[in-house]
Amino acid sequence: MSTTVHILVALGALVTILHILRLVRLNQLRSKYALLWLVIAALLLPLAVAPGLLEWASESVGVYYAPTTFLVLAVGFLFLVAVHYSWELSRLEAKVRSLAEGLALLQAEEAERNARADG
């Protein structure tokens, strides 16, 4: 990759870090998710600053085309993020269902009390 691309990747990582920190400060992003994205942005910085790092890592695991290593890591990371979000969504769906059932029971009790008071 050219020097320009490395500079753009480094700037992109820095802008991402600043944006994540801004979202946390404004309470628009929870810290557990912010930590995930900050780690990813921090891992991209050395790859942008030291271009030979990805090639060295790729050769040490037996991959001869460095972008393949990056692509495999990126796809693996996105897979883990999708699994984590599916788990979170399932957990929250169960909580919402439980809360809706509890609310329905309370509303039924209130309607019954009102019917007895009117009748």
C-alpha positions in Angstrom: 0.0 0.0 0.0 1.1 3.5 -0.6 2.0 6.1 2.0 -1.2 8.0 1.3 -3.3 5.0 2.1 -1.5 4.4 5.4 -2.1 8.0 6.3 -5.8 7.8 5.4 -6.1 4.6 7.5 -4.4 6.2 10.5 -6.6 9.3 10.2 -9.7 7.2 9.9 -8.7 5.3 13.1 -8.1 8.5 15.0 -11.4 10.0 13.8 -13.2 6.8 14.8 -11.6 7.0 18.3 -12.6 10.6 18.7 -16.1 9.9 17.5 -16.6 7.0 19.9 -15.4 9.0 22.8 -17.8 11.8 21.8 -20.7 9.3 21.7 -19.8 8.0 25.2 -19.5 11.5 26.6 -23.0 12.3 25.2 -24.4 9.1 26.7 -25.4 7.8 23.2 -23.2 4.7 23.3 -22.7 2.4 26.3 -19.2 1.9 27.5 -19.2 -1.8 26.8 -19.7 -1.2 23.1 -17.4 1.8 23.1 -14.6 -0.4 24.5 -15.1 -2.8 21.6 -14.8 -0.2 18.9 -12.0 1.6 20.6 -10.0 -1.6 20.7 -10.6 -2.2 17.1 -9.6 1.4 16.2 -6.5 1.1 18.3 -5.6 -2.2 16.6 -5.8 -0.5 13.2 -3.4 2.3 14.1 -0.2 0.1 14.2 -1.2 -1.5 10.9 -1.4 2.0 9.4 1.8 3.2 11.0 3.9 0.1 10.4 3.0 -1.3 7.0 5.3 -4.3 7.3 3.5 -5.5 10.4 0.6 -7.1 8.5 3.0 -8.7 6.1 5.2 -10.1 9.0 2.1 -11.4 10.8 0.8 -13.0 7.6 4.0 -14.7 6.8 4.4 -16.0 10.3 1.1 -17.8 10.1 1.8 -19.0 6.5 -0.4 -16.6 4.5 1.5 -15.2 1.6 -0.9 -12.4 0.6 -1.3 -10.0 3.6 -4.7 -8.5 2.6 -6.1 -12.0 3.0 -5.1 -12.1 6.6 -6.7 -8.7 7.2 -9.9 -9.9 5.4 -10.2 -13.1 7.4 -9.7 -11.2 10.7 -12.3 -8.6 9.6 -14.9 -11.2 8.7 -14.2 -13.1 11.9 -14.7 -10.0 13.9 -17.9 -9.1 12.1 -19.2 -12.7 12.7 -18.5 -12.3 16.5 -20.2 -8.9 16.5 -23.3 -10.4 14.8 -23.4 -13.3 17.3 -23.1 -10.9 20.2 -25.8 -8.6 18.9 -28.1 -11.6 18.3 -27.5 -12.7 21.9 -28.3 -9.2 23.2 -31.4 -9.0 21.0 -32.7 -12.4 22.3 -32.0 -11.4 25.9 -33.8 -8.1 25.5 -36.7 -9.7 23.7 -37.2 -12.1 26.6 -37.2 -9.1 29.0 -39.7 -7.2 26.9 -42.0 -10.2 26.8 -41.8 -10.6 30.6 -42.5 -6.9 31.1 -45.5 -7.0 28.7 -46.9 -10.0 30.5 -46.5 -8.3 33.9 -48.2 -5.1 32.6 -51.1 -7.1 31.1 -51.6 -8.8 34.5 -51.6 -5.4 36.3 -54.0 -4.0 33.8 -56.3 -6.9 34.2 -56.2 -6.5 38.0 -57.0 -2.8 37.7 -59.9 -3.5 35.3 -61.3 -6.1 37.8 -61.0 -3.6 40.7 -62.7 -0.9 38.7 -65.5 -3.3 37.7 -66.1 -4.3 41.4 -66.0 -0.6 42.4 -68.6 0.3 39.7 -70.8 -2.7 40.2 
